[in-house]
Amino acid sequence: MKTSLLSLCFAALALGACGSPVNDRETVETEASYTIEQGSVETGIEVLKDNHFDILKGKRVGLITNPTGVDAQLKSTIDILNEAEGVTLAALFAPEHGVRGDYVAGATVKSNVDAKTGVKVYSLYGSSHKPSQEMLKGLDVLVYDIQDIGCRSFTFISTMGLAMQAAAQAGIEFVVLDRPNPLGGERVEGPGVDADCFSFVSQFDIPYVYGLTPGELASYFVGEGIVPSSLKLTVVPLSGWSRDMTYDATGLPWVLPSPHIPQPVTALFYPATGIMGELEYVNIGVGYTLPFQLATAPWIDGHKLCDAMREAKVPGMEWRPVFYKPFYSQFKGEAVSGVQPYFADPDKAVISLTQFYIMEQLARLYPVHKPFASASQTRLAMFDKVCGSKKIRQAFSKNYRVADIYDLWMGGCDAFREKTRKYRLYE
């Protein structure tokens, strides 16, 4: 494994640059009057700036980023590197939603020229998800700076891993400007990926919730041979972050990584309902004001389902009934009812099993609306791909009981946690 020693050096330099943690928070007002609380956590781009961009000086840089790639004052990493003395920003690479966030979810991103910098933009969310060798020609290094949400089906880590493979093939360096895992660094949930379920939403064999930062995951990819060990990888680490921190504890501004992840708390709910949402038999709040935070349909009695969820005593969870009309969704304009889950004690909850507990009670209360009964083959295939295994659906559909899939879902998590311990940068 060729993870650069600069990873460790940057950690030391970052501590030296920051001194002791900042206790008094200063408030910075932008022109839009967005209040930013300056905390003790610095992201990789901040640490890179603190060290005067030394590892990029004199190099032609390709940057993989999106609107989440910003410093603490919300300035884009694109513009920071474009203005950095001695650094040549030679190419941009656009994941889902584009480098400036001007593409809706699922829309094909086109290769073009960035209007602000004049730098060529290559699409990584169109006919190909991997940089071609032609795209990388003339570059010395690929830099990755994207805020992820800690869940395998969120496509940015797929983009990162494929780009690492391309960089290894081209013989150029790869640098990850690290960012926090919004779920913290300890939560590991869900199965790995079976051979017949690999896809862009399950590109690599890791648990559904994997408990690593992007930099740690990149080190794992190299160390475990998912990416060729010939790749020269440098992780510019976070300063001041610890594994027990969720995003709210960092003091960092949140930039939505996807239109349906508007707040840090949404990152907690995405793995809680997103798999169920693939079946399209309930609305999970997408198309309303609470994306990924609901489970509703015209045929559900919210009070009845809420009572059932409370009686089920799901660890760490509380529930309330909800009633609304989605702005858009499969139930646009219809009155729907159901439940809103709350994580009363997230440490006790297996967040990704939340949707299965809901489906269990729905199957019991409304047997004519069993989860897989009305779904198309396309929806069932996507459900399996997001899960990472057909075995989950096959086991659950027998009795619609979480108890039947619990070991399948959680059985490999402790082993993965131990396997990745040597790649942890923050202890």
Secondary structure, 3 states (H helix, E strand, C coil): CCECCHHHHHHHHHHHHHCCCCCCCCEEECCCCCEEECCCCECHHHHHHHCCCHHHCCCEEEEEECCCCECCCCCEHHHHHHHCCCCEEEEEEECCCCCCCCCCCCCCCCCEECCCCCCEEEECCCCCCCCCHHHHCCCCEEEEECCCCCECCCCHHHHHHHHHHHHHHHCCEEEEECCCCCCCCCCCECCCCCHHHCECCECCCCCCECCCCHHHHHHHHHHCCCCCCCCCEEEECCECCCCCCCHHHCCCCCCCCCCCCCCHHHHHHHHHHHHHHCCCCCECCCCCCCCCCCEEECCCCHHHHHHHHHHHCCCCEEEEEEEECCCCCCCCCCCEEEEEEEECCHHHCCHHHHHHHHHHHHHHHCHHHCCCCCCCHHHHHHHHHHHCCHHHHHHHHHHCCHHHCHHHHHCCHHHHHHHCHHHCCCC
